[in-house]
Amino acid sequence: MTENTKSGGLDSNIVAALAYFWITAILFLVLEQFNKDRFVRFHSFQALAFGVAVFIIQVVLGFIPIIGWLILLPFSFVVLLVWLFCMFKAFSNEKFKLPGIGDWAEQQAGK
């Protein structure tokens, strides 16, 4: 658990949770008032990497007739649950690392 700091006038936990909306993650990494906060940077990078991974998997599954299409619905539900869980953890001031993606995000955020 990290302490609750301010980032761009907002609490870091709120900004980090909002980073899971991928457009805001990009904004938080670009805008100076947010990109100095390591906690926000970590969640922004993790959200972006998660979004890219999900997109790639969905494209691949979409090209697999019938079986791939049948897998897409439960996969999308699991993605939604993971996404909401990550937002909840960020809002709770916790740095939950997704397997593989979390380590990369931590490196990008500057530990």
N, CA, C and O atoms as a printed pandas DataFrame, in Angstrom:
     atom_number atom_name residue_name chain_id  residue_number  x_coord  y_coord  z_coord
0              1         N          MET        A               1    0.843   -1.177    0.000
1              2        CA          MET        A               1    0.000    0.000    0.000
2              3         C          MET        A               1    0.890    1.243    0.000
3              4         O          MET        A               1    1.835    1.344    0.783
4              5         N          THR        A               2    0.583    2.164   -0.868
5              6        CA          THR        A               2    1.350    3.396   -0.934
6              7         C          THR        A               2    0.569    4.506   -0.259
7              8         O          THR        A               2   -0.647    4.418   -0.091
8              9         N          GLU        A               3    1.285    5.554    0.127
9             10        CA          GLU        A               3    0.594    6.674    0.745
10            11         C          GLU        A               3   -0.144    7.460   -0.324
11            12         O          GLU        A               3    0.249    7.459   -1.491
12            13         N          ASN        A               4   -1.204    8.124    0.074
13            14        CA          ASN        A               4   -2.033    8.870   -0.858
14            15         C          ASN        A               4   -1.410   10.234   -1.113
15            16         O          ASN        A               4   -1.387   11.083   -0.222
16            17         N          THR        A               5   -0.904   10.449   -2.322
17            18        CA          THR        A               5   -0.280   11.721   -2.683
18            19         C          THR        A               5   -1.159   12.431   -3.700
19            20         O          THR        A               5   -2.132   11.868   -4.203
20            21         N          LYS        A               6   -0.807   13.652   -3.989
21            22        CA          LYS        A               6   -1.546   14.437   -4.986
22            23         C          LYS        A               6   -0.808   14.388   -6.317
23            24         O          LYS        A               6    0.421   14.422   -6.366
24            25         N          SER        A               7   -1.578   14.308   -7.388
25            26        CA          SER        A               7   -1.010   14.312   -8.727
26            27         C          SER        A               7   -1.903   15.185   -9.600
27            28         O          SER        A               7   -3.038   14.816   -9.904
28            29         N          GLY        A               8   -1.398   16.323   -9.995
29            30        CA          GLY        A               8   -2.185   17.225  -10.820
30            31         C          GLY        A               8   -3.420   17.752  -10.116
31            32         O          GLY        A               8   -4.425   18.042  -10.766
32            33         N          GLY        A               9   -3.362   17.880   -8.796
33            34        CA          GLY        A               9   -4.492   18.382   -8.029
34            35         C          GLY        A               9   -5.458   17.310   -7.571
35            36         O          GLY        A               9   -6.355   17.590   -6.775
36            37         N          LEU        A              10   -5.296   16.083   -8.058
37            38        CA          LEU        A              10   -6.150   14.965   -7.663
38            39         C          LEU        A              10   -5.334   13.962   -6.855
39            40         O          LEU        A              10   -4.109   13.927   -6.963
40            41         N          ASP        A              11   -6.001   13.156   -6.055
41            42        CA          ASP        A              11   -5.308   12.090   -5.344
42            43         C          ASP        A              11   -4.762   11.087   -6.359
43            44         O          ASP        A              11   -5.424   10.764   -7.345
44            45         N          SER        A              12   -3.553   10.601   -6.107
45            46        CA          SER        A              12   -2.899    9.667   -7.033
46            47         C          SER        A              12   -3.717    8.413   -7.273
47            48         O          SER        A              12   -3.730    7.880   -8.382
48            49         N          ASN        A              13   -4.405    7.937   -6.233
49            50        CA          ASN        A              13   -5.181    6.712   -6.416
50            51         C          ASN        A              13   -6.323    6.922   -7.415
51            52         O          ASN        A              13   -6.643    6.010   -8.178
52            53         N          ILE        A              14   -6.934    8.090   -7.423
53            54        CA          ILE        A              14   -8.018    8.365   -8.364
54            55         C          ILE        A              14   -7.463    8.469   -9.784
55            56         O          ILE        A              14   -8.043    7.927  -10.726
56            57         N          VAL        A              15   -6.348    9.162   -9.929
57            58        CA          VAL        A              15   -5.716    9.308  -11.247
58            59         C          VAL        A              15   -5.280    7.944  -11.767
59            60         O          VAL        A              15   -5.483    7.638  -12.942
60            61         N          ALA        A              16   -4.678    7.115  -10.900
61            62        CA          ALA        A              16   -4.218    5.780  -11.318
62            63         C          ALA        A              16   -5.391    4.905  -11.750
63            64         O          ALA        A              16   -5.278    4.162  -12.724
64            65         N          ALA        A              17   -6.510    4.984  -11.042
65            66        CA          ALA        A              17   -7.692    4.200  -11.425
66            67         C          ALA        A              17   -8.234    4.680  -12.773
67            68         O          ALA        A              17   -8.638    3.869  -13.606
68            69         N          LEU        A              18   -8.240    5.988  -12.983
69            70        CA          LEU        A              18   -8.714    6.536  -14.257
70            71         C          LEU        A              18   -7.796    6.169  -15.416
71            72         O          LEU        A              18   -8.216    6.201  -16.572
72            73         N          ALA        A              19   -6.556    5.822  -15.117
73            74        CA          ALA        A              19   -5.605    5.433  -16.169
74            75         C          ALA        A              19   -6.044    4.161  -16.888
75            76         O          ALA        A              19   -5.584    3.899  -17.999
76            77         N          TYR        A              20   -6.909    3.379  -16.290
77            78        CA          TYR        A              20   -7.366    2.153  -16.947
78            79         C          TYR        A              20   -8.357    2.418  -18.068
79            80         O          TYR        A              20   -8.754    1.494  -18.778
80            81         N          PHE        A              21   -8.770    3.700  -18.237
81            82        CA          PHE        A              21   -9.420    4.112  -19.467
82            83         C          PHE        A              21   -8.248    4.542  -20.344
83            84         O          PHE        A              21   -7.615    5.561  -20.065
84            85         N          TRP        A              22   -7.951    3.791  -21.388
85            86        CA          TRP        A              22   -6.672    3.867  -22.069
86            87         C          TRP        A              22   -6.340    5.243  -22.615
87            88         O          TRP        A              22   -5.166    5.606  -22.679
88            89         N          ILE        A              23   -7.321    6.003  -23.005
89            90        CA          ILE        A              23   -7.052    7.360  -23.500
90            91         C          ILE        A              23   -6.479    8.220  -22.373
91            92         O          ILE        A              23   -5.552    9.000  -22.589
92            93         N          THR        A              24   -7.037    8.071  -21.171
93            94        CA          THR        A              24   -6.516    8.855  -20.051
94            95         C          THR        A              24   -5.116    8.396  -19.677
95            96         O          THR        A              24   -4.308    9.205  -19.221
96            97         N          ALA        A              25   -4.812    7.120  -19.859
97            98        CA          ALA        A              25   -3.452    6.631  -19.567
98            99         C          ALA        A              25   -2.443    7.373  -20.427
99           100         O          ALA        A              25   -1.383    7.773  -19.945
100          101         N          ILE        A              26   -2.770    7.554  -21.694
101          102        CA          ILE        A              26   -1.879    8.289  -22.594
102          103         C          ILE        A              26   -1.741    9.741  -22.136
103          104         O          ILE        A              26   -0.641   10.294  -22.105
104          105         N          LEU        A              27   -2.868   10.342  -21.783
105          106        CA          LEU        A              27   -2.830   11.728  -21.302
106          107         C          LEU        A              27   -1.989   11.861  -20.036
107          108         O          LEU        A              27   -1.210   12.805  -19.904
108          109         N          PHE        A              28   -2.143   10.924  -19.109
109          110        CA          PHE        A              28   -1.401   10.996  -17.857
110          111         C          PHE        A              28    0.099   10.814  -18.069
111          112         O          PHE        A              28    0.902   11.335  -17.296
112          113         N          LEU        A              29    0.477   10.084  -19.103
113          114        CA          LEU        A              29    1.900    9.916  -19.404
114          115         C          LEU        A              29    2.475   11.130  -20.136
115          116         O          LEU        A              29    3.679   11.381  -20.076
116          117         N          VAL        A              30    1.625   11.871  -20.818
117          118        CA          VAL        A              30    2.078   13.027  -21.593
118          119         C          VAL        A              30    2.051   14.306  -20.757
119          120         O          VAL        A              30    2.978   15.113  -20.828
120          121         N          LEU        A              31    1.008   14.493  -19.978
121          122        CA          LEU        A              31    0.851   15.734  -19.213
122          123         C          LEU        A              31    1.791   15.763  -18.017
123          124         O          LEU        A              31    1.831   14.831  -17.213
124          125         N          GLU        A              32    2.538   16.840  -17.918
125          126        CA          GLU        A              32    3.588   16.957  -16.903
126          127         C          GLU        A              32    3.068   16.865  -15.466
127          128         O          GLU        A              32    3.744   16.303  -14.604
128          129         N          GLN        A              33    1.888   17.403  -15.200
129          130        CA          GLN        A              33    1.394   17.390  -13.826
130          131         C          GLN        A              33    1.073   15.980  -13.331
131          132         O          GLN        A              33    0.940   15.770  -12.125
132          133         N          PHE        A              34    0.946   15.003  -14.249
133          134        CA          PHE        A              34    0.660   13.629  -13.849
134          135         C          PHE        A              34    1.851   12.691  -14.037
135          136         O          PHE        A              34    1.998   11.735  -13.275
136          137         N          ASN        A              35    2.702   12.939  -15.028
137          138        CA          ASN        A              35    3.733   11.962  -15.381
138          139         C          ASN        A              35    4.929   11.921  -14.434
139          140         O          ASN        A              35    5.849   11.132  -14.646
140          141         N          LYS        A              36    4.936   12.734  -13.421
141          142        CA          LYS        A              36    6.021   12.691  -12.424
142          143         C          LYS        A              36    5.728   11.688  -11.305
143          144         O          LYS        A              36    6.632   11.297  -10.566
144          145         N          ASP        A              37    4.485   11.282  -11.183
145          146        CA          ASP        A              37    4.046   10.368  -10.128
146          147         C          ASP        A              37    4.273    8.924  -10.579
147          148         O          ASP        A              37    3.640    8.471  -11.533
148          149         N          ARG        A              38    5.166    8.199   -9.906
149          150        CA          ARG        A              38    5.500    6.812  -10.307
150          151         C          ARG        A              38    4.301    5.880  -10.225
151          152         O          ARG        A              38    4.144    4.990  -11.061
152          153         N          PHE        A              39    3.455    6.080   -9.222
153          154        CA          PHE        A              39    2.266    5.245   -9.052
154          155         C          PHE        A              39    1.337    5.405  -10.258
155          156         O          PHE        A              39    0.828    4.418  -10.790
156          157         N          VAL        A              40    1.124    6.626  -10.676
157          158        CA          VAL        A              40    0.275    6.906  -11.840
158          159         C          VAL        A              40    0.941    6.372  -13.101
159          160         O          VAL        A              40    0.271    5.786  -13.952
160          161         N          ARG        A              41    2.249    6.565  -13.233
161          162        CA          ARG        A              41    2.972    6.060  -14.402
162          163         C          ARG        A              41    2.870    4.539  -14.493
163          164         O          ARG        A              41    2.638    3.993  -15.571
164          165         N          PHE        A              42    3.044    3.854  -13.358
165          166        CA          PHE        A              42    2.955    2.394  -13.350
166          167         C          PHE        A              42    1.594    1.934  -13.871
167          168         O          PHE        A              42    1.519    1.089  -14.763
168          169         N          HIS        A              43    0.526    2.488  -13.315
169          170        CA          HIS        A              43   -0.814    2.047  -13.722
170          171         C          HIS        A              43   -1.132    2.459  -15.155
171          172         O          HIS        A              43   -1.854    1.747  -15.853
172          173         N          SER        A              44   -0.604    3.599  -15.606
173          174        CA          SER        A              44   -0.810    4.011  -16.995
174          175         C          SER        A              44   -0.123    3.042  -17.953
175          176         O          SER        A              44   -0.724    2.609  -18.937
176          177         N          PHE        A              45    1.126    2.704  -17.670
177          178        CA          PHE        A              45    1.839    1.750  -18.531
178          179         C          PHE        A              45    1.197    0.369  -18.485
179          180         O          PHE        A              45    1.084   -0.297  -19.515
180          181         N          GLN        A              46    0.784   -0.060  -17.319
181          182        CA          GLN        A              46    0.152   -1.379  -17.208
182          183         C          GLN        A              46   -1.167   -1.400  -17.984
183          184         O          GLN        A              46   -1.458   -2.376  -18.676
184          185         N          ALA        A              47   -1.958   -0.349  -17.881
185          186        CA          ALA        A              47   -3.231   -0.273  -18.594
186          187         C          ALA        A              47   -3.016   -0.317  -20.107
187          188         O          ALA        A              47   -3.742   -1.006  -20.824
188          189         N          LEU        A              48   -2.019    0.418  -20.584
189          190        CA          LEU        A              48   -1.746    0.436  -22.021
190          191         C          LEU        A              48   -1.262   -0.925  -22.516
191          192         O          LEU        A              48   -1.712   -1.404  -23.557
192          193         N          ALA        A              49   -0.352   -1.544  -21.778
193          194        CA          ALA        A              49    0.164   -2.860  -22.172
194          195         C          ALA        A              49   -0.947   -3.905  -22.138
195          196         O          ALA        A              49   -1.031   -4.761  -23.019
196          197         N          PHE        A              50   -1.793   -3.832  -21.124
197          198        CA          PHE        A              50   -2.925   -4.758  -21.025
198          199         C          PHE        A              50   -3.868   -4.565  -22.211
199          200         O          PHE        A              50   -4.337   -5.539  -22.799
200          201         N          GLY        A              51   -4.142   -3.324  -22.556
201          202        CA          GLY        A              51   -5.018   -3.043  -23.691
202          203         C          GLY        A              51   -4.457   -3.561  -25.004
203          204         O          GLY        A              51   -5.189   -4.122  -25.819
204          205         N          VAL        A              52   -3.159   -3.373  -25.209
205          206        CA          VAL        A              52   -2.520   -3.867  -26.437
206          207         C          VAL        A              52   -2.562   -5.398  -26.476
207          208         O          VAL        A              52   -2.874   -5.982  -27.514
208          209         N          ALA        A              53   -2.253   -6.041  -25.364
209          210        CA          ALA        A              53   -2.277   -7.513  -25.313
210          211         C          ALA        A              53   -3.679   -8.044  -25.595
211          212         O          ALA        A              53   -3.841   -8.997  -26.358
212          213         N          VAL        A              54   -4.676   -7.440  -24.993
213          214        CA          VAL        A              54   -6.063   -7.865  -25.206
214          215         C          VAL        A              54   -6.455   -7.672  -26.668
215          216         O          VAL        A              54   -7.084   -8.546  -27.264
216          217         N          PHE        A              55   -6.088   -6.539  -27.240
217          218        CA          PHE        A              55   -6.412   -6.272  -28.646
218          219         C          PHE        A              55   -5.806   -7.335  -29.564
219          220         O          PHE        A              55   -6.477   -7.846  -30.460
220          221         N          ILE        A              56   -4.541   -7.659  -29.337
221          222        CA          ILE        A              56   -3.867   -8.665  -30.173
222          223         C          ILE        A              56   -4.553  -10.024  -30.043
223          224         O          ILE        A              56   -4.800  -10.699  -31.043
224          225         N          ILE        A              57   -4.856  -10.416  -28.817
225          226        CA          ILE        A              57   -5.521  -11.708  -28.596
226          227         C          ILE        A              57   -6.895  -11.725  -29.260
227          228         O          ILE        A              57   -7.272  -12.730  -29.861
228          229         N          GLN        A              58   -7.647  -10.630  -29.162
229          230        CA          GLN        A              58   -8.971  -10.587  -29.779
230          231         C          GLN        A              58   -8.891  -10.648  -31.301
231          232         O          GLN        A              58   -9.732  -11.283  -31.938
232          233         N          VAL        A              59   -7.898  -10.003  -31.885
233          234        CA          VAL        A              59   -7.727  -10.062  -33.339
234          235         C          VAL        A              59   -7.403  -11.491  -33.764
235          236         O          VAL        A              59   -7.977  -12.001  -34.726
236          237         N          VAL        A              60   -6.485  -12.134  -33.047
237          238        CA          VAL        A              60   -6.122  -13.515  -33.384
238          239         C          VAL        A              60   -7.329  -14.434  -33.249
239          240         O          VAL        A              60   -7.594  -15.241  -34.140
240          241         N          LEU        A              61   -8.060  -14.320  -32.148
241          242        CA          LEU        A              61   -9.250  -15.167  -31.957
242          243         C          LEU        A              61  -10.312  -14.879  -33.011
243          244         O          LEU        A              61  -11.036  -15.784  -33.428
244          245         N          GLY        A              62  -10.407  -13.640  -33.439
245          246        CA          GLY        A              62  -11.383  -13.277  -34.462
246          247         C          GLY        A              62  -11.120  -13.922  -35.804
247          248         O          GLY        A              62  -12.044  -14.105  -36.597
248          249         N          PHE        A              63   -9.871  -14.268  -36.069
249          250        CA          PHE        A              63   -9.522  -14.921  -37.325
250          251         C          PHE        A              63   -9.708  -16.433  -37.301
251          252         O          PHE        A              63   -9.600  -17.094  -38.334
252          253         N          ILE        A              64   -9.985  -16.970  -36.134
253          254        CA          ILE        A              64  -10.194  -18.422  -36.023
254          255         C          ILE        A              64  -11.703  -18.684  -36.089
255          256         O          ILE        A              64  -12.440  -18.357  -35.158
256          257         N          PRO        A              65  -12.150  -19.275  -37.194
257          258        CA          PRO        A              65  -13.591  -19.480  -37.351
258          259         C          PRO        A              65  -14.181  -20.362  -36.235
259          260         O          PRO        A              65  -13.535  -21.293  -35.756
260          261         N          ILE        A              66  -15.346  -20.064  -35.861
261          262        CA          ILE        A              66  -16.215  -20.740  -34.909
262          263         C          ILE        A              66  -15.587  -20.885  -33.521
263          264         O          ILE        A              66  -16.079  -20.277  -32.571
264          265         N          ILE        A              67  -14.528  -21.663  -33.374
265          266        CA          ILE        A              67  -13.925  -21.878  -32.049
266          267         C          ILE        A              67  -13.381  -20.574  -31.481
267          268         O          ILE        A              67  -13.605  -20.266  -30.311
268          269         N          GLY        A              68  -12.676  -19.815  -32.291
269          270        CA          GLY        A              68  -12.159  -18.527  -31.842
270          271         C          GLY        A              68  -13.274  -17.588  -31.453
271          272         O          GLY        A              68  -13.181  -16.873  -30.455
272          273         N          TRP        A              69  -14.330  -17.593  -32.244
273          274        CA          TRP        A              69  -15.466  -16.719  -31.965
274          275         C          TRP        A              69  -16.169  -17.131  -30.677
275          276         O          TRP        A              69  -16.638  -16.281  -29.920
276          277         N          LEU        A              70  -16.241  -18.437  -30.432
277          278        CA          LEU        A              70  -16.873  -18.923  -29.199
278          279         C          LEU        A              70  -16.035  -18.580  -27.963
279          280         O          LEU        A              70  -16.576  -18.392  -26.874
280          281         N          ILE        A              71  -14.736  -18.500  -28.137
281          282        CA          ILE        A              71  -13.840  -18.169  -27.022
282          283         C          ILE        A              71  -13.896  -16.667  -26.717
283          284         O          ILE        A              71  -13.666  -16.260  -25.578
284          285         N          LEU        A              72  -14.198  -15.851  -27.716
285          286        CA          LEU        A              72  -14.184  -14.397  -27.542
286          287         C          LEU        A              72  -15.129  -13.900  -26.447
287          288         O          LEU        A              72  -14.761  -13.004  -25.688
288          289         N          LEU        A              73  -16.311  -14.450  -26.351
289          290        CA          LEU        A              73  -17.268  -13.962  -25.354
290          291         C          LEU        A              73  -16.778  -14.188  -23.926
291          292         O          LEU        A              73  -16.722  -13.230  -23.154
292          293         N          PRO        A              74  -16.416  -15.429  -23.539
293          294        CA          PRO        A              74  -15.900  -15.592  -22.167
294          295         C          PRO        A              74  -14.575  -14.855  -21.950
295          296         O          PRO        A              74  -14.309  -14.366  -20.852
296          297         N          PHE        A              75  -13.750  -14.776  -22.989
297          298        CA          PHE        A              75  -12.491  -14.042  -22.872
298          299         C          PHE        A              75  -12.765  -12.572  -22.567
299          300         O          PHE        A              75  -12.120  -11.981  -21.701
300          301         N          SER        A              76  -13.715  -11.993  -23.277
301          302        CA          SER        A              76  -14.060  -10.582  -23.054
302          303         C          SER        A              76  -14.597  -10.359  -21.650
303          304         O          SER        A              76  -14.326   -9.323  -21.042
304          305         N          PHE        A              77  -15.344  -11.305  -21.133
305          306        CA          PHE        A              77  -15.863  -11.191  -19.766
306          307         C          PHE        A              77  -14.716  -11.228  -18.753
307          308         O          PHE        A              77  -14.705  -10.449  -17.800
308          309         N          VAL        A              78  -13.761  -12.120  -18.955
309          310        CA          VAL        A              78  -12.599  -12.204  -18.065
310          311         C          VAL        A              78  -11.780  -10.913  -18.149
311          312         O          VAL        A              78  -11.303  -10.409  -17.132
312          313         N          VAL        A              79  -11.621  -10.389  -19.345
313          314        CA          VAL        A              79  -10.889   -9.129  -19.529
314          315         C          VAL        A              79  -11.578   -8.011  -18.747
315          316         O          VAL        A              79  -10.912   -7.216  -18.083
316          317         N          LEU        A              80  -12.890   -7.948  -18.824
317          318        CA          LEU        A              80  -13.640   -6.932  -18.076
318          319         C          LEU        A              80  -13.410   -7.069  -16.576
319          320         O          LEU        A              80  -13.212   -6.069  -15.885
320          321         N          LEU        A              81  -13.433   -8.293  -16.071
321          322        CA          LEU        A              81  -13.200   -8.523  -14.645
322          323         C          LEU        A              81  -11.786   -8.115  -14.223
323          324         O          LEU        A              81  -11.605   -7.495  -13.175
324          325         N          VAL        A              82  -10.798   -8.459  -15.029
325          326        CA          VAL        A              82   -9.402   -8.094  -14.727
326          327         C          VAL        A              82   -9.252   -6.581  -14.765
327          328         O          VAL        A              82   -8.596   -5.998  -13.902
328          329         N          TRP        A              83   -9.852   -5.947  -15.752
329          330        CA          TRP        A              83   -9.791   -4.493  -15.892
330          331         C          TRP        A              83  -10.400   -3.802  -14.674
331          332         O          TRP        A              83   -9.810   -2.871  -14.126
332          333         N          LEU        A              84  -11.583   -4.258  -14.252
333          334        CA          LEU        A              84  -12.230   -3.679  -13.066
334          335         C          LEU        A              84  -11.415   -3.945  -11.801
335          336         O          LEU        A              84  -11.324   -3.081  -10.929
336          337         N          PHE        A              85  -10.823   -5.136  -11.696
337          338        CA          PHE        A              85   -9.994   -5.474  -10.543
338          339         C          PHE        A              85   -8.771   -4.558  -10.468
339          340         O          PHE        A              85   -8.420   -4.075   -9.391
340          341         N          CYS        A              86   -8.128   -4.320  -11.606
341          342        CA          CYS        A              86   -6.960   -3.424  -11.634
342          343         C          CYS        A              86   -7.349   -2.003  -11.251
343          344         O          CYS        A              86   -6.611   -1.327  -10.534
344          345         N          MET        A              87   -8.503   -1.548  -11.726
345          346        CA          MET        A              87   -8.982   -0.214  -11.344
346          347         C          MET        A              87   -9.227   -0.144   -9.838
347          348         O          MET        A              87   -8.871    0.840   -9.190
348          349         N          PHE        A              88   -9.835   -1.190   -9.287
349          350        CA          PHE        A              88  -10.103   -1.235   -7.852
350          351         C          PHE        A              88   -8.804   -1.206   -7.055
351          352         O          PHE        A              88   -8.697   -0.483   -6.064
352          353         N          LYS        A              89   -7.819   -1.991   -7.484
353          354        CA          LYS        A              89   -6.534   -2.016   -6.781
354          355         C          LYS        A              89   -5.847   -0.655   -6.841
355          356         O          LYS        A              89   -5.287   -0.201   -5.844
356          357         N          ALA        A              90   -5.884   -0.009   -7.988
357          358        CA          ALA        A              90   -5.295    1.325   -8.113
358          359         C          ALA        A              90   -6.021    2.308   -7.201
359          360         O          ALA        A              90   -5.386    3.109   -6.515
360          361         N          PHE        A              91   -7.333    2.248   -7.193
361          362        CA          PHE        A              91   -8.119    3.134   -6.338
362          363         C          PHE        A              91   -7.836    2.879   -4.858
363          364         O          PHE        A              91   -7.927    3.792   -4.037
364          365         N          SER        A              92   -7.490    1.631   -4.523
365          366        CA          SER        A              92   -7.168    1.255   -3.141
366          367         C          SER        A              92   -5.711    1.532   -2.787
367          368         O          SER        A              92   -5.232    1.078   -1.747
368          369         N          ASN        A              93   -5.008    2.264   -3.629
369          370        CA          ASN        A              93   -3.590    2.595   -3.425
370          371         C          ASN        A              93   -2.692    1.368   -3.418
371          372         O          ASN        A              93   -1.686    1.338   -2.710
372          373         N          GLU        A              94   -3.043    0.366   -4.194
373          374        CA          GLU        A              94   -2.230   -0.847   -4.274
374          375         C          GLU        A              94   -1.634   -0.964   -5.667
375          376         O          GLU        A              94   -2.254   -0.602   -6.667
376          377         N          LYS        A              95   -0.432   -1.474   -5.700
377          378        CA          LYS        A              95    0.294   -1.658   -6.956
378          379         C          LYS        A              95    0.205   -3.134   -7.331
379          380         O          LYS        A              95    1.163   -3.881   -7.132
380          381         N          PHE        A              96   -0.914   -3.552   -7.862
381          382        CA          PHE        A              96   -1.103   -4.932   -8.301
382          383         C          PHE        A              96   -0.479   -5.098   -9.675
383          384         O          PHE        A              96   -0.809   -4.367  -10.610
384          385         N          LYS        A              97    0.428   -6.065   -9.793
385          386        CA          LYS        A              97    1.121   -6.284  -11.058
386          387         C          LYS        A              97    0.516   -7.477  -11.786
387          388         O          LYS        A              97    0.459   -8.584  -11.250
388          389         N          LEU        A              98    0.068   -7.237  -13.004
389          390        CA          LEU        A              98   -0.393   -8.329  -13.852
390          391         C          LEU        A              98    0.822   -9.162  -14.261
391          392         O          LEU        A              98    1.896   -8.605  -14.484
392          393         N          PRO        A              99    0.675  -10.473  -14.361
393          394        CA          PRO        A              99    1.815  -11.316  -14.742
394          395         C          PRO        A              99    2.425  -10.867  -16.079
395          396         O          PRO        A              99    1.719  -10.675  -17.069
396          397         N          GLY        A             100    3.739  -10.708  -16.077
397          398        CA          GLY        A             100    4.463  -10.303  -17.275
398          399         C          GLY        A             100    4.345   -8.822  -17.561
399          400         O          GLY        A             100    5.358   -8.129  -17.666
400          401         N          ILE        A             101    3.154   -8.336  -17.687
401          402        CA          ILE        A             101    2.900   -6.928  -18.001
402          403         C          ILE        A             101    3.321   -6.027  -16.845
403          404         O          ILE        A             101    3.899   -4.963  -17.066
404          405         N          GLY        A             102    3.039   -6.442  -15.626
405          406        CA          GLY        A             102    3.324   -5.626  -14.445
406          407         C          GLY        A             102    4.810   -5.341  -14.265
407          408         O          GLY        A             102    5.191   -4.232  -13.890
408          409         N          ASP        A             103    5.643   -6.330  -14.530
409          410        CA          ASP        A             103    7.089   -6.118  -14.407
410          411         C          ASP        A             103    7.577   -5.087  -15.427
411          412         O          ASP        A             103    8.391   -4.220  -15.110
412          413         N          TRP        A             104    7.068   -5.197  -16.652
413          414        CA          TRP        A             104    7.435   -4.233  -17.690
414          415         C          TRP        A             104    6.963   -2.834  -17.300
415          416         O          TRP        A             104    7.710   -1.864  -17.429
416          417         N          ALA        A             105    5.729   -2.734  -16.826
417          418        CA          ALA        A             105    5.161   -1.438  -16.430
418          419         C          ALA        A             105    5.970   -0.813  -15.298
419          420         O          ALA        A             105    6.185    0.399  -15.277
420          421         N          GLU        A             106    6.419   -1.647  -14.354
421          422        CA          GLU        A             106    7.225   -1.152  -13.245
422          423         C          GLU        A             106    8.557   -0.603  -13.742
423          424         O          GLU        A             106    9.028    0.428  -13.263
424          425         N          GLN        A             107    9.157   -1.293  -14.699
425          426        CA          GLN        A             107   10.409   -0.813  -15.293
426          427         C          GLN        A             107   10.201    0.529  -15.973
427          428         O          GLN        A             107   11.015    1.438  -15.812
428          429         N          GLN        A             108    9.125    0.663  -16.728
429          430        CA          GLN        A             108    8.842    1.900  -17.447
430          431         C          GLN        A             108    8.548    3.053  -16.481
431          432         O          GLN        A             108    8.890    4.204  -16.750
432          433         N          ALA        A             109    7.920    2.730  -15.376
433          434        CA          ALA        A             109    7.551    3.766  -14.393
434          435         C          ALA        A             109    8.752    4.235  -13.585
435          436         O          ALA        A             109    8.701    5.290  -12.952
436          437         N          GLY        A             110    9.826    3.464  -13.604
437          438        CA          GLY        A             110   11.035    3.847  -12.892
438          439         C          GLY        A             110   11.076    3.371  -11.458
439          440         O          GLY        A             110   11.653    4.040  -10.601
440          441         N          LYS        A             111   10.473    2.227  -11.180
441          442        CA          LYS        A             111   10.425    1.627   -9.845
442          443         C          LYS        A             111   10.244    2.715   -8.861
443          444         O          LYS        A             111   10.174    2.456   -7.660
